[in-house]
Amino acid sequence: MAALFLLGFMGSGKSAVARHLSRGLNLPLVDLDAYIESQIGTSIAEFFALHGEEAFRGIETEALKNFCGRRAVISLGGGVPTREINRELLKQAAAGGALVVYLQTAPATLAARIRRAPGKRPLIDGDGPLDLEATQRLVEALMREREGFYLECANFRVETDNFSIQDVAAHVERAYRNG
Ligand code: S3P
């Protein structure tokens, strides 16, 4: 069986679901953001502040290329599908048998989760932490730009709002096994 990618907005639960799936499917776990942080030797928030988003996107694409052929559970940063080259890489992986899962989550849920980790998301808190209402407005605006990209790359979609991480992981695990 091939790779399993998790796509979705910041706060959609990709990393937590990926940990469950890696255990359940006995596959290596790759958290692309954590991998990038290990490569750059600093946090993504710090890197954004010093070098900006474009520099981060270049590193992110190289990291994605590195893991595309791997048989692993790979949790992606929420902005990966905003770049055309990344969408092509994911579509190629899907054509080669990878399961590319979109964790679909409502902006209100995402905003509440993002607020629980202040300062972690430079695209939201880059100019200082926002309140919940401003966070939700920003999430809604970014989601309008991004949702089409998530749907374009994914070959499996899971709504997560009313389900636990365990439930979502079990649902994805069944899809992967039925491959
Ligand atoms: C980003 C999402 C983050 C991280 C970076 C940019 C985005 O990952 O890659 O801050 O553009 O949505 P998470 O989705 O894991 O928070």
py3Dmol code that shows the C-alpha trace and the ligand (Angstrom):
import py3Dmol

protein = """\
ATOM      1  CA  MET A   1       0.000   0.000   0.000  1.00  0.00           C
ATOM      2  CA  ALA A   2       1.070   3.566  -0.660  1.00  0.00           C
ATOM      3  CA  ALA A   3       1.327   6.803   1.289  1.00  0.00           C
ATOM      4  CA  LEU A   4      -1.477   8.353   3.266  1.00  0.00           C
ATOM      5  CA  PHE A   5      -1.504  12.176   3.220  1.00  0.00           C
ATOM      6  CA  LEU A   6      -3.568  14.352   5.542  1.00  0.00           C
ATOM      7  CA  LEU A   7      -4.644  17.750   4.263  1.00  0.00           C
ATOM      8  CA  GLY A   8      -6.663  20.423   5.959  1.00  0.00           C
ATOM      9  CA  PHE A   9      -6.687  23.875   7.443  1.00  0.00           C
ATOM     10  CA  MET A  10      -4.628  24.795  10.527  1.00  0.00           C
ATOM     11  CA  GLY A  11      -6.414  23.261  13.509  1.00  0.00           C
ATOM     12  CA  SER A  12      -8.254  20.558  11.546  1.00  0.00           C
ATOM     13  CA  GLY A  13      -6.547  17.817  13.585  1.00  0.00           C
ATOM     14  CA  LYS A  14      -4.110  16.534  10.959  1.00  0.00           C
ATOM     15  CA  SER A  15      -1.211  15.884  13.336  1.00  0.00           C
ATOM     16  CA  ALA A  16      -3.322  14.158  15.996  1.00  0.00           C
ATOM     17  CA  VAL A  17      -5.192  12.025  13.441  1.00  0.00           C
ATOM     18  CA  ALA A  18      -1.875  11.143  11.788  1.00  0.00           C
ATOM     19  CA  ARG A  19      -0.462   9.872  15.106  1.00  0.00           C
ATOM     20  CA  HIS A  20      -3.451   7.544  15.542  1.00  0.00           C
ATOM     21  CA  LEU A  21      -3.245   6.327  11.958  1.00  0.00           C
ATOM     22  CA  SER A  22       0.455   5.661  12.173  1.00  0.00           C
ATOM     23  CA  ARG A  23      -0.154   3.435  15.206  1.00  0.00           C
ATOM     24  CA  GLY A  24      -3.276   1.788  13.777  1.00  0.00           C
ATOM     25  CA  LEU A  25      -1.760   1.049  10.379  1.00  0.00           C
ATOM     26  CA  ASN A  26       1.739   0.411  11.693  1.00  0.00           C
ATOM     27  CA  LEU A  27       3.207   2.920   9.233  1.00  0.00           C
ATOM     28  CA  PRO A  28       5.963   5.488   9.849  1.00  0.00           C
ATOM     29  CA  LEU A  29       4.717   8.933  10.880  1.00  0.00           C
ATOM     30  CA  VAL A  30       5.877  12.090   9.113  1.00  0.00           C
ATOM     31  CA  ASP A  31       4.749  15.502  10.342  1.00  0.00           C
ATOM     32  CA  LEU A  32       5.921  17.803   7.556  1.00  0.00           C
ATOM     33  CA  ASP A  33       6.004  20.912   9.787  1.00  0.00           C
ATOM     34  CA  ALA A  34       8.032  19.091  12.465  1.00  0.00           C
ATOM     35  CA  TYR A  35      10.397  17.782   9.778  1.00  0.00           C
ATOM     36  CA  ILE A  36      10.856  21.313   8.386  1.00  0.00           C
ATOM     37  CA  GLU A  37      11.523  22.660  11.890  1.00  0.00           C
ATOM     38  CA  SER A  38      14.190  19.989  12.386  1.00  0.00           C
ATOM     39  CA  GLN A  39      15.793  21.019   9.080  1.00  0.00           C
ATOM     40  CA  ILE A  40      15.740  24.786   9.647  1.00  0.00           C
ATOM     41  CA  GLY A  41      16.640  24.526  13.324  1.00  0.00           C
ATOM     42  CA  THR A  42      13.953  26.954  14.475  1.00  0.00           C
ATOM     43  CA  SER A  43      10.160  27.190  14.786  1.00  0.00           C
ATOM     44  CA  ILE A  44       8.042  27.910  11.731  1.00  0.00           C
ATOM     45  CA  ALA A  45       6.716  31.058  13.435  1.00  0.00           C
ATOM     46  CA  GLU A  46      10.273  32.310  13.938  1.00  0.00           C
ATOM     47  CA  PHE A  47      11.229  31.403  10.374  1.00  0.00           C
ATOM     48  CA  PHE A  48       8.234  33.337   8.978  1.00  0.00           C
ATOM     49  CA  ALA A  49       9.181  36.365  11.063  1.00  0.00           C
ATOM     50  CA  LEU A  50      12.789  36.299   9.830  1.00  0.00           C
ATOM     51  CA  HIS A  51      12.440  35.188   6.196  1.00  0.00           C
ATOM     52  CA  GLY A  52       8.784  35.499   5.197  1.00  0.00           C
ATOM     53  CA  GLU A  53       6.218  33.119   3.731  1.00  0.00           C
ATOM     54  CA  GLU A  54       7.757  32.675   0.253  1.00  0.00           C
ATOM     55  CA  ALA A  55      11.025  31.358   1.697  1.00  0.00           C
ATOM     56  CA  PHE A  56       9.020  28.946   3.863  1.00  0.00           C
ATOM     57  CA  ARG A  57       7.013  27.716   0.856  1.00  0.00           C
ATOM     58  CA  GLY A  58      10.203  26.855  -1.028  1.00  0.00           C
ATOM     59  CA  ILE A  59      11.442  24.712   1.847  1.00  0.00           C
ATOM     60  CA  GLU A  60       8.012  23.154   2.235  1.00  0.00           C
ATOM     61  CA  THR A  61       7.933  22.043  -1.414  1.00  0.00           C
ATOM     62  CA  GLU A  62      11.383  20.434  -1.098  1.00  0.00           C
ATOM     63  CA  ALA A  63      10.232  18.637   2.051  1.00  0.00           C
ATOM     64  CA  LEU A  64       7.072  17.424   0.301  1.00  0.00           C
ATOM     65  CA  LYS A  65       9.100  16.077  -2.644  1.00  0.00           C
ATOM     66  CA  ASN A  66      11.301  14.225  -0.201  1.00  0.00           C
ATOM     67  CA  PHE A  67       8.358  12.284   1.250  1.00  0.00           C
ATOM     68  CA  CYS A  68       6.147  11.799  -1.805  1.00  0.00           C
ATOM     69  CA  GLY A  69       7.348   8.295  -2.621  1.00  0.00           C
ATOM     70  CA  ARG A  70       7.339   7.090   1.001  1.00  0.00           C
ATOM     71  CA  ARG A  71       5.011   4.525   2.436  1.00  0.00           C
ATOM     72  CA  ALA A  72       4.039   6.538   5.521  1.00  0.00           C
ATOM     73  CA  VAL A  73       1.319   8.604   7.163  1.00  0.00           C
ATOM     74  CA  ILE A  74       2.224  12.170   6.231  1.00  0.00           C
ATOM     75  CA  SER A  75       0.578  15.126   7.925  1.00  0.00           C
ATOM     76  CA  LEU A  76       0.914  18.305   5.820  1.00  0.00           C
ATOM     77  CA  GLY A  77       0.902  21.968   6.769  1.00  0.00           C
ATOM     78  CA  GLY A  78      -2.378  23.706   5.994  1.00  0.00           C
ATOM     79  CA  GLY A  79      -0.860  25.818   3.223  1.00  0.00           C
ATOM     80  CA  VAL A  80       0.679  22.999   1.158  1.00  0.00           C
ATOM     81  CA  PRO A  81      -2.078  22.888  -1.489  1.00  0.00           C
ATOM     82  CA  THR A  82      -1.890  26.652  -2.103  1.00  0.00           C
ATOM     83  CA  ARG A  83       1.080  26.058  -4.414  1.00  0.00           C
ATOM     84  CA  GLU A  84       0.462  24.567  -7.840  1.00  0.00           C
ATOM     85  CA  ILE A  85       3.606  22.428  -7.773  1.00  0.00           C
ATOM     86  CA  ASN A  86       2.480  20.913  -4.468  1.00  0.00           C
ATOM     87  CA  ARG A  87      -0.978  20.183  -5.871  1.00  0.00           C
ATOM     88  CA  GLU A  88       0.662  18.411  -8.820  1.00  0.00           C
ATOM     89  CA  LEU A  89       2.853  16.354  -6.481  1.00  0.00           C
ATOM     90  CA  LEU A  90      -0.180  15.298  -4.455  1.00  0.00           C
ATOM     91  CA  LYS A  91      -2.203  14.448  -7.549  1.00  0.00           C
ATOM     92  CA  GLN A  92       0.671  12.357  -8.896  1.00  0.00           C
ATOM     93  CA  ALA A  93       0.875  10.547  -5.567  1.00  0.00           C
ATOM     94  CA  ALA A  94      -2.886   9.913  -5.676  1.00  0.00           C
ATOM     95  CA  ALA A  95      -2.573   8.580  -9.247  1.00  0.00           C
ATOM     96  CA  GLY A  96       0.096   6.209  -7.912  1.00  0.00           C
ATOM     97  CA  GLY A  97      -2.254   4.860  -5.247  1.00  0.00           C
ATOM     98  CA  ALA A  98      -1.818   7.257  -2.318  1.00  0.00           C
ATOM     99  CA  LEU A  99      -4.820   8.115  -0.168  1.00  0.00           C
ATOM    100  CA  VAL A 100      -5.025  11.913   0.066  1.00  0.00           C
ATOM    101  CA  VAL A 101      -7.456  12.847   2.812  1.00  0.00           C
ATOM    102  CA  TYR A 102      -9.020  16.258   3.374  1.00  0.00           C
ATOM    103  CA  LEU A 103     -10.086  16.836   6.983  1.00  0.00           C
ATOM    104  CA  GLN A 104     -12.932  19.301   6.459  1.00  0.00           C
ATOM    105  CA  THR A 105     -13.679  21.497   9.477  1.00  0.00           C
ATOM    106  CA  ALA A 106     -15.897  24.561   9.977  1.00  0.00           C
ATOM    107  CA  PRO A 107     -14.183  27.943  10.485  1.00  0.00           C
ATOM    108  CA  ALA A 108     -15.733  28.431  13.954  1.00  0.00           C
ATOM    109  CA  THR A 109     -14.201  25.156  15.156  1.00  0.00           C
ATOM    110  CA  LEU A 110     -10.856  25.966  13.546  1.00  0.00           C
ATOM    111  CA  ALA A 111     -10.754  29.464  15.051  1.00  0.00           C
ATOM    112  CA  ALA A 112     -11.447  28.121  18.560  1.00  0.00           C
ATOM    113  CA  ARG A 113      -8.662  25.532  18.211  1.00  0.00           C
ATOM    114  CA  ILE A 114      -6.197  28.037  16.761  1.00  0.00           C
ATOM    115  CA  ARG A 115      -6.815  30.348  19.713  1.00  0.00           C
ATOM    116  CA  ARG A 116      -5.849  27.536  22.094  1.00  0.00           C
ATOM    117  CA  ALA A 117      -2.271  27.667  20.682  1.00  0.00           C
ATOM    118  CA  PRO A 118      -1.550  31.406  20.451  1.00  0.00           C
ATOM    119  CA  GLY A 119       1.530  32.485  18.507  1.00  0.00           C
ATOM    120  CA  LYS A 120       1.960  29.116  16.791  1.00  0.00           C
ATOM    121  CA  ARG A 121       0.381  30.160  13.460  1.00  0.00           C
ATOM    122  CA  PRO A 122       2.269  33.049  11.833  1.00  0.00           C
ATOM    123  CA  LEU A 123      -0.392  33.524   9.156  1.00  0.00           C
ATOM    124  CA  ILE A 124      -2.928  34.243  11.900  1.00  0.00           C
ATOM    125  CA  ASP A 125      -0.908  35.747  14.746  1.00  0.00           C
ATOM    126  CA  GLY A 126       2.081  37.112  12.788  1.00  0.00           C
ATOM    127  CA  ASP A 127       1.261  40.700  13.754  1.00  0.00           C
ATOM    128  CA  GLY A 128       0.329  39.784  17.348  1.00  0.00           C
ATOM    129  CA  PRO A 129      -2.353  37.451  18.766  1.00  0.00           C
ATOM    130  CA  LEU A 130      -5.890  38.122  17.512  1.00  0.00           C
ATOM    131  CA  ASP A 131      -9.098  37.652  19.483  1.00  0.00           C
ATOM    132  CA  LEU A 132     -11.528  34.854  18.619  1.00  0.00           C
ATOM    133  CA  GLU A 133     -13.740  36.956  16.383  1.00  0.00           C
ATOM    134  CA  ALA A 134     -10.866  38.355  14.322  1.00  0.00           C
ATOM    135  CA  THR A 135      -9.351  34.871  14.101  1.00  0.00           C
ATOM    136  CA  GLN A 136     -12.593  33.475  12.721  1.00  0.00           C
ATOM    137  CA  ARG A 137     -12.875  36.251  10.123  1.00  0.00           C
ATOM    138  CA  LEU A 138      -9.327  35.515   8.952  1.00  0.00           C
ATOM    139  CA  VAL A 139      -9.966  31.768   8.878  1.00  0.00           C
ATOM    140  CA  GLU A 140     -13.089  32.345   6.774  1.00  0.00           C
ATOM    141  CA  ALA A 141     -11.196  34.551   4.321  1.00  0.00           C
ATOM    142  CA  LEU A 142      -8.316  32.064   3.960  1.00  0.00           C
ATOM    143  CA  MET A 143     -10.759  29.180   3.679  1.00  0.00           C
ATOM    144  CA  ARG A 144     -12.491  30.880   0.754  1.00  0.00           C
ATOM    145  CA  GLU A 145      -9.123  30.927  -1.035  1.00  0.00           C
ATOM    146  CA  ARG A 146      -8.113  27.434  -0.041  1.00  0.00           C
ATOM    147  CA  GLU A 147     -11.044  25.081   0.127  1.00  0.00           C
ATOM    148  CA  GLY A 148     -11.104  24.531  -3.647  1.00  0.00           C
ATOM    149  CA  PHE A 149      -7.443  23.497  -3.481  1.00  0.00           C
ATOM    150  CA  TYR A 150      -8.050  21.015  -0.667  1.00  0.00           C
ATOM    151  CA  LEU A 151     -10.919  19.452  -2.570  1.00  0.00           C
ATOM    152  CA  GLU A 152      -8.929  19.405  -5.814  1.00  0.00           C
ATOM    153  CA  CYS A 153      -6.051  17.412  -4.294  1.00  0.00           C
ATOM    154  CA  ALA A 154      -7.943  15.016  -2.053  1.00  0.00           C
ATOM    155  CA  ASN A 155      -9.413  11.675  -3.079  1.00  0.00           C
ATOM    156  CA  PHE A 156     -11.158  11.205   0.290  1.00  0.00           C
ATOM    157  CA  ARG A 157     -12.933  13.805   2.444  1.00  0.00           C
ATOM    158  CA  VAL A 158     -13.922  13.532   6.098  1.00  0.00           C
ATOM    159  CA  GLU A 159     -16.038  16.051   7.996  1.00  0.00           C
ATOM    160  CA  THR A 160     -14.510  16.364  11.443  1.00  0.00           C
ATOM    161  CA  ASP A 161     -16.623  18.864  13.411  1.00  0.00           C
ATOM    162  CA  ASN A 162     -18.778  16.412  15.321  1.00  0.00           C
ATOM    163  CA  PHE A 163     -16.301  13.579  15.633  1.00  0.00           C
ATOM    164  CA  SER A 164     -13.421  12.760  17.942  1.00  0.00           C
ATOM    165  CA  ILE A 165      -9.877  12.376  16.673  1.00  0.00           C
ATOM    166  CA  GLN A 166     -10.238   8.620  17.261  1.00  0.00           C
ATOM    167  CA  ASP A 167     -13.447   8.445  15.188  1.00  0.00           C
ATOM    168  CA  VAL A 168     -11.903  10.396  12.326  1.00  0.00           C
ATOM    169  CA  ALA A 169      -8.785   8.210  12.397  1.00  0.00           C
ATOM    170  CA  ALA A 170     -10.886   5.015  12.429  1.00  0.00           C
ATOM    171  CA  HIS A 171     -12.866   6.250   9.418  1.00  0.00           C
ATOM    172  CA  VAL A 172      -9.696   7.053   7.461  1.00  0.00           C
ATOM    173  CA  GLU A 173      -8.094   3.778   8.508  1.00  0.00           C
ATOM    174  CA  ARG A 174     -11.026   1.824   7.049  1.00  0.00           C
ATOM    175  CA  ALA A 175     -10.750   3.755   3.778  1.00  0.00           C
ATOM    176  CA  TYR A 176      -7.014   3.042   3.585  1.00  0.00           C
ATOM    177  CA  ARG A 177      -7.462  -0.658   4.305  1.00  0.00           C
ATOM    178  CA  ASN A 178     -10.247  -0.965   1.739  1.00  0.00           C
ATOM    179  CA  GLY A 179      -7.931   0.917  -0.618  1.00  0.00           C
TER     180      GLY A 179
END
"""
ligand_1 = """\
16
S3P
C 0.318 27.060 7.485
C 0.001 26.041 8.348
C 0.917 25.552 9.394
C 2.378 25.802 8.996
C 2.563 27.230 8.614
C 1.667 27.698 7.463
C -0.706 27.519 6.516
O 0.710 24.160 9.614
O 2.757 24.974 7.938
O 2.315 28.012 9.756
O -0.341 28.222 5.541
O -1.878 27.143 6.664
P -0.597 23.544 10.394
O -1.671 23.406 9.377
O -0.089 22.211 10.848
O -0.916 24.469 11.497
"""
view = py3Dmol.view(width=600, height=400)
view.addModel(protein, "pdb")
view.setStyle({"model": 0}, {"cartoon": {"style": "trace"}})
view.addModel(ligand_1, "xyz")
view.setStyle({"model": 1}, {"stick": {}})
view.zoomTo()
view.show()
